[in-house]
Amino acid sequence: MASSGSRCPPFDFSGKYYDVVSGDGCGRQSSFFEGKAVLNQSVGYSVILGFGAFFAVFTSFLVWLEKRYVGSKHTSEWFNTAGRNVKTGLIASVIVSQWTWAATILQSSNVAWQYGVSGPFWYASGATIQVLLFGIMAIEIKRKAPHAHTVCEIVKARWGTAAHIVFLSFCFLTNIIVTAMLLLGGSAVVNALTGVNIYAASFLIPLGVIVYTLAGGLKATFLASYIHSVIVHVVLVIFVYLVYTASNELGSPKVVYDRLVEVASKSRICQEPISHHGQSCGPVGGNYKGSYLTMLSSGGLVFGIINIVGNFGTVFVDNGYWVSAIAARPSSTHKGYLLGGLVWFAVPFSLATSLGLGALALDLPITASEASRGLVPPATAIALMGKGGSVLLLTMLFMAVTSAGSSELIAVSSLCTYDIYRTYIDPDATGKTILKVSRAVILGFGCFMGLLAVILNKAGVSLGWMYLAMGVLIGSAVLPIAFMLLWRKASAIGAILGATIGCLLGIITWLSVAKIEYGRVNLDTTGRNAPMLAGNLVSILTGGAIHAICSFVSPQNYDWGTTKQITVVEKEKSELPAEEYKEEKLLRAKAWIVKWGVGFTFVIVLLWPLLSLPAV
């Protein structure tokens, strides 16, 4: 039914969100949640503590079974590298789980709510290509630093102490940013759905993760990630099926399409109280003909660029991805990353095109503030399934936060253990000492995670703001780290100057554009598209350019001799056949991942969006 300025409600399908006011006036609900929790607090605590306890016990049991019956020795090498023998399927599931953050579920639907169909596409494609291309780096580790434990060990072996400290700082910053996003999104949704205190949620969510990571290290993380991935995909299929097939409210692609046309109608009245500030209403600014159904969206494209830059930082500068590559069997590495990246694409794309577009098709009174906190998916889930939908979404979110959280714990633990303790405190540390330090860091950083989320929540930082800002802060380190393994001329001084100056220029540009465009610098103005786009681009491009110029002027001409000399702590008999590390085999694997990684990148970033333009 077409909208009409004289009708109240303007659409029959969203009538419950409108009321007749002052005789013949029409008022829209001021927000979806209105500060009220849908579920009891007991449900929230049950999900957080119940699932946490289950995974802690179950994963620890699996690790014990492997030790008891497979004969795995729980040394420090096993704890931090999982024996360097993990095969394709498990590596792929780990990548999917590790890359499925709270933002994957929440922020992807937020950009669908903001920009329409272009939002889910640019979220998914803009964060898939990094994983595909990282497969090249994963093979290069096997060729040039086969015994490394962390990315920063390789930095020190090639470029020395000064570069090591600089890149160690960037890696820690990346881990802190990712951890902050996990807990900001997780605690906000748990609080909105169940009323659980947002600060209590920040501390309780990591609890179970700490337990099973302490017990089983990287292998426990991998085993839990597999289970998490299964649950996430089951819930994902339920939501997609509900929106496009089974729901009484929507139930078919045609209904969703027609509703998206209606809610963006130019004839729709979008003034108080028929629509409140920050709510979606009428044509979309920056979209072709104001439609939610077009890929010609300036906002969507700008978000896509920011997304691509930021996620290069959180893959290439996150030690978690390097640890996963180090743990993989050489013949499985490239295939695992390609398969994991392509499977992951389906998660944000499917979820955002169902729950994100579903929120628009239902004309839900979601505000911009609710959306930036990641509350679009729970709103749609509640509108379609009631309390059952909110429990499903809460379960899915918990899986995402805990699986990615365990990866961050191991990433930080290995950096502190090998790059600080073994490098600067006790170079002759035994395996037992390394194991104790690893576990102490996991416990310490686990507690810090909760404290960090409390501080950021107090400061009013949202998931959406943090997601857009990450590229400004860490993007400058991306190209220097890539050059480290890919370019023999890359110099240490160029890497240091590129990473630090690129970061500073990115931040200066970001804040300057916010001040020039909007007259003030605060969380609101710095979180808008123009400042974020400028800061992200300046950070990654100047970082790479400075490093390249310095390296051409004063090349290193490196042969990777010192990176190949990185030693393991405990020398054990390898289960891998010698041919796994043969140069010819690794070069074939590199050629394979270059062909398919670059090929799929071209398809999903250029070819797909170009071919979709005639549909507008």
N, C-alpha and C positions, 0 to 999 in steps of 0.2 A: 504493500500500500504506500502510495506516495506521501511524502511529508507535506504538512500544511501548517502555515503560521497560525491559523485559527483553531486548530485542533489541539486537544489535550487528552492524552499524550499525543505527540506528533507521530509516533509509530505504535501500533497495537502490540508488537512483540516486546517492547520495553516499557509497557504501561506501568508496571509496578515500581518503576523508578521516578515516576512523575506524580504530582498532586495538583489539584485545582486549588488556587489560592486567590483570596480577595475577589470573590464572585466569579468572574470569568477568566482570571489570570491562571498561568500555568507555571509550576515550579519543579525543577529537577533536583533529585537528591544531591546533596553537596559533595559527597564522596561515596565510594563503594563500601568501605569498611566502617566508616564513621567512628573509629576508635573502639569498635566492639569486636571481641574475639568470637570466632565461629565455634571452636571446640573448647572443651574444658581444659584447664591447665594440666589435669592429670593425664590427658591424652598426650600433650606435648612432652611431659616428663617421661611417660612410658616409651614414646618413640625414641627420644634422645638416649635415655639410660638403658632401655630394653634392647634396642638394636645395638647400642654400643657394647653392652655386656655380651650379647650373642656373638658378635663378630670377634670380640676379644677372646672368648672361649673357643669358638669354632676354628678360627684361624690358628690360634696357638696349638690346638689339637692336631691340625693338618701338618704343622711344622714338626710337632713331636713324632707323628707317624712317619714323616720323611726321614727323620733322624733315626728312628727305631728300626724301620724296615728297609729303607733304601740305603741307609748307611752314610748319610750326609754328615760331615763333620762341621760342627758349629764354631768355626774359627772366625777371626775378625774379617778375613777375606770373604768368607761365605756370607757373613752378616751384611757386608757393605756392597758386595758385587754379585751375590746369588750364584757364585761358582763360575760366572762368565759363560754359562752353558744353557741359557734360556732360549727356547725355540720360538718359531714364527707366531704361532697362535697365541701364546701367552704374552709375547711382546706386543702384538697388535691389540689385545684386550687391555693391556696395561696402558698403552697410548690412549685408547678411547677413554678409559677410566680417569687417567691422569689429566687429560685435556677437558674432561667434563666437569667444569667448575660450577659453583653456584651461578655464576654469570651466564654459563651456557644455557641453563634452564630459565633464568630470570631476565637477564639483560637482552637476550635474543628476542623474547616476546615483547619487551619494552620497545625495541626499535621497530617491530612489526606494528605495534600500536601507534608509534609516531609516524612512520613513513609508508606503511602498507607492505605490499609484497617485496619491494626492493630491500627492506630491512632484514628479513630472514635470509635472503640470498647473500647480501653483503656480509652479514655476520658469519654465516657458514663458510662461504668461499674465502673470505678475508682471514679466516683463522685455520683453514685446512692446508693452504699452500705451504705454510711454515713447516708443518710436520712432514709433508711430502719431500720438501727440499732438505730438511734436516737429515733425511736418510743418507744424503751424500756425506754429511759430516760424520754420521755414525760409521760408515765404511772407512772413512779416512782415519778415525780413531784406531780401528783395527790394523790399519796399514802403518801408521806413524807413531802410535803410542799404545801398543797392545796391553801394557801392564798398568796403565793409568787408573786412578780411582775417581778423579774429579777433573773438571775442565781447567781449574786453576793450577793443578799440578802440571798440566801441559804448558800453561802460560809461563810458569816459573822455569820449567826446563828449557823453554825456548827464549824467553825475553828477560829473565832475571827477577830480582826481588822487587824493584820499584813497580814494574808492570803487574807483578803478582798481587801486590797490595791493592793497586787500583782496581783490578778486575775482581778480586775477592770482595771488595766493597760493592761493586755493581751486582755481583751474584747474590750477596746478602740482601741488598736492596730489593732485588727481584723476588726473592723468597718472602720478604716481608710484605711486599705489595700483593703477591698472589694469596698469601695467608690472610691478609686483611680483607681481600675481596671475598674469599670463601666464608669467613666468619661474619662479615657485614651482611652479606646476602642471607646466609643461613639464620642468623639471629633475628633479622628483621622479619622474615617470613614466619619463623616459629612464634615470635611475639605477636604478629598480626593474626595468626590463625588460632593460637591457643591461649594467648595472654601470659605465657611464661615470661618472666622478667628478662628483658633483652640482655642484661649484663650476666644473669645466671646462665642463659643459653650460650653466651660467648665462652664461658668456662667449661660448661658441661659437654658441648658438642665434641671437643677434641679428646675427651676422656678415654673412650673405648679405643680410639686410634692409638693413643700413647701406649696402652697396655699391649696390644698385639704387635705394634712396631718394636717395642722393647723386647718382646719375647722372640720374635722371628726375623727382625731386620728387613732387608729388601725382599727376601723371598716371601715373607708374610704379607708384605705390601702387595706383591704380585698376585698372590693367591686371593687375598681379599678383593683386589681390583677386578678379578675375573667374576666373582660373585656379584659385586656392585654393578658391573656392566650388564650382566644378565637382568638384574632387577630393573635398572634404568630403562632398558629396551622393552621389557614387558609392560611397564607403566606407560612408556611412550606409545606403544601400539594401542593400548587401551584408549588413551586420549585422542589419538588420530582417528581411530575407529568411531569413537563417540561423536566427535565433531562432524565428521563427513559421512557417517552411515547411520548410527543408532540413536542419536539424540532426538527427542521430540522438539526441542527448541531450534535446532539447526538440521542436522541429519543428512545433508547432501551438498555436494559442491555447488549445485545450482542455487540453492537457498543462500549459502554463504556469499556467493558472487552477487546475487541480487541485493542482498542486505548491504554489502559494502558499497554498491552503487547508490543505494538510498541514503545511507547515513552521511555520504559526502556530497549530497545534492546541494546545488547553489541556491535553491529556494528555501533551504532550511534556515530558520531563525536561530541565531546563536548568541543571544544576549541574556544577561541576568533577568529573571531567575530560570529561564528555560535551559540555559547552560551556564555553568559556573567557570570561573577563571581556571585555566589549565586542563579542562576536560576536552576530549575530542568531540568536535562538532563541525559539520559542514565540510567544504573543500579543504584539502591539505595544502598548506603553503609550500611552494617549491616543487610540487608534483604536477606533471602534465595534466591540464584540465582539472586539477584538484583531486585527482582520482587516487584511491588506495590500490588500484589494480594496474599500475604502470611501473615499469622499470626506469622511466625518465623522471627521476627524483633527485633534485640537487642535494637535499638533506641526506637521502640515502647514500648517494655517491660520496659525499664528504665523510659520512660515518664510515663507509667502506674503506676509504684511504686511511683514516685514523686507525681503524681496526687492523688493517694490514700492518702498518708500522708498529703499533703497540704489541701485536702478537708475535712479530719477529723478535721483539725484546724478550717476551715471556717464554719463548721456546729456546732461542739461541743463548740467552743469558741466564736461563734457569738450569742450575746444576742437575735438577731432577731428570731432565731429558738426556743429559750426558751420562748419568748413572744408569739409566735404562739401556742406553746404547752399549755401555761398557759391559752390562750384564748379559747382553745377547750373544748367542753363538754367532760367529762371523758369517756363516752361510744363511743365517736367519735375519740378520739386522736390517738389510735394505727392504726385504719383503715385509717384515713386521711393521716398519714405519709407513710404507705405502698403503698397506692394507688397513692399518689403524687409522690413518688420516682419512681415507675414503669412507670407512665405516662411521667415523666420528661426524663427518659432514651431515649424515642423516639425522643426528640427534638435535642440534639447534634448528636446522631447516624444517624438519617435520614438526617439532614442538612449537616453534614460533608461527608456522603457517596454520597450525590448529588452534592453540590456546591464544596466541597473539592476535591473529586475524579474527578468531572467535569472539574476543572481547569487543572488537569493533562491530562485528556482525550482530552482536546482542545489544549494542548501544549501552554498554555498562558505564555507570557514572564514575569511572576511575579518574583520579586527578593526576596531574604531572608529578606531584610529590610522591604519591603512591607508586606510580610507574617507575620513578627513579630509584625507589627502594626495592624494586623487583617484585611488586605485588600484582602485576598483570596476570601471570599464569594462575596463581591461587584464586583470583577473582573469577576467572572463566571457569575454573574447575568447580568452584562453589556454585556458580550460576547454573551449571549443567548437571552436577551430581550431588549438590548439597554437601553434607558433612563427609560423605564417602570420597568425594573428589578432593577435599582438603587433606584427608588422611593419605590418599594416594600421592598427592603432590608433596606432602611433608616427607613421606617415605623416599620418594625419588630425590628430593633435595638433600636429605640426610646421606643417601648413598654418594651423591656427587661431592658433598663437602668432605666427608670422611675419607673417600678414596684419594682425592687430590691432596687432602691434608696429610695423609700418611706419606705421600711422595715428597711433600715439602719437608717433613720431619727428617726423612732419610737424606735429602739433599743438603740440609743445613748440618746434620750430624756428620756427614762425610767431609764437608768443607772444614768444619771445626776440627775434626779428628786428624785429617791428612794434611790440610793446608795451614793449620795453626799449630796444633799440638805436635805432630810428627815433624813438621818443617822447622818450627822456631823454638819449641820447648824441649822435646826429647826425640831427636832423630833416630835413636837406637831403641825406641819403644818396642816392647814385645807384643805379640798378638793379643795376649790377655789384657795388657794395659790399653791397647787400642780399643778392644771390645768394651772395657769399662768406660772409657772416655765417650765412645759412641752412644752408649746407653744413657750416660749422664747428660749429654747434650740433648738427646731426644726428650728426656724428662724436663729439662730446663726450657727448651724452646716450646714444648707443648704448653707449659704454664704461661710463657710469654705471649703465645698466640691469643689466649683469652684476655690478657691484660691489654694487648694492642687493640683488640676489637672494642673493648670498653672505652679506651681513650678516643678512638675514632668516632664511635657512636656519640660520645659526649661532645665532640667537636662538631658534630652535625655532618660528617662526611658520608656520602651515600655510595652505594655500589656503582651506580652509573657514573658518578664523577671519578671515582678511583679507576674504573675501567678505561675511561677516555684519557686519563692523565698518565697512565703507565708508560706509554711510548715516549712522552716528553722526558721522563726521568731516566729511562734505561735504553732508549733507542740508539743512543750514540755508541753503545758498546757492541752493537750487533755486527757491523761490518768488520771492525777490528778482530772480533773473535772468529768470524768466518775466514778472514784472511790468514789467521794463525795456522790453520791446517790446509788451506787451499793455495797459498801464495808464498813461494820461497823467499821473495824479496821483502816481504812485510817486516818492517823494523819495529823495535821496541819503543823508541821515542815517538814514532808515529802513532803507535797504538795508544800510548799514554795520553798524548796531546789530543788525538782524535776523540777518545772516549770522554775526557774531562772537559775540553773546550766545547765539544758538541753538546754535552749535557747542559753546560752553563748557558750557551747561546740559545738552546731550545727553551730553557726556563725563562730567560730574558725576553725572548720573542713572544712566548705564551702570555706572560704577564703584561707586556707592552701592548699587544693587540687587544687584550681585554680592557686595558685602561683607555686606549684610543677609541675603540669601538663603542664602549658602554660607559665610559667616564669614571669607573670605579673598579677596584679589584677585590672580589670576594668569591665565595664558593659558587655563587650563582653565575657570575660573569665569566669566571675562569672555566666553568664547565660547559660553556656554549661552543658551538661548532667551529666558528672562525678562529678563536684563540687556540683551541685544541688542534685544529688542522695545521695552523702555522707552526706551533711548537713541536708537534710530532715530526713534520717534514724537515724542519731546520735541524732537529736533534739527530735523526738518522742519516741525513744527507751530508751534513757538515762533519759528523764523526767519521764517515767513510772517506770523504774527500780529503780531510786533513791527513788521515792515515796514508792514503794513496800517494799524495804529494810528497810527504816526508819519505816514503819508501822508495819513490822514484829518484828523489834527490840523494838519499843515502840508503841504498838497499842492503839488506842483511845477507842475501845469498845463502840461505840456510839449507842444511841437508837432513834435518830431522834426526840427527845422530843422538842428541841429548834426550829427546823425547822417548826414543826407543830404549834408553837406559833407565827409565823410571822403574823402580823395583817393587815387587810385592812384599808384604810383611811376612807371611808364612808361605814357604815354597811347598806346594803339594803336587802330587802326580795329577796331571791334567787328564780329564776324561775325553778331551777333544783330540781327534786324530790330527797329525801334523799338517795334513793337506788343507785344513781349515784356514791356516794362515799363509798359504802359498800366494805369492804376489800376483801370479796370473789369474788365480781364482778371484782374488779381491778386486783386481782391475776389471774383470768381467762383471762383477757385482756392481762396481761403481758405474760402469757404462750403462748397465740396466737401470739403475735408479736415476741416473741423469736423464736418460731417455723418457722414462715413464713419469718421473717427478716433474720435470720441466714440461712435458707434454700435457699432463693433467692440470698443471698450473695455468698453462695457456688456455685450455678448454674452459676452466671454471672462472677465470678472472676476465678473459677477453671474449672468447667465442660465444659462450652461453649468453652473457648479457647483450652482446651485439645481435645475436639471432633472436632475442626476445623483443627487440625494439619494434619490429613490424606489428607486434600484437597490440601496441598502444593505439 
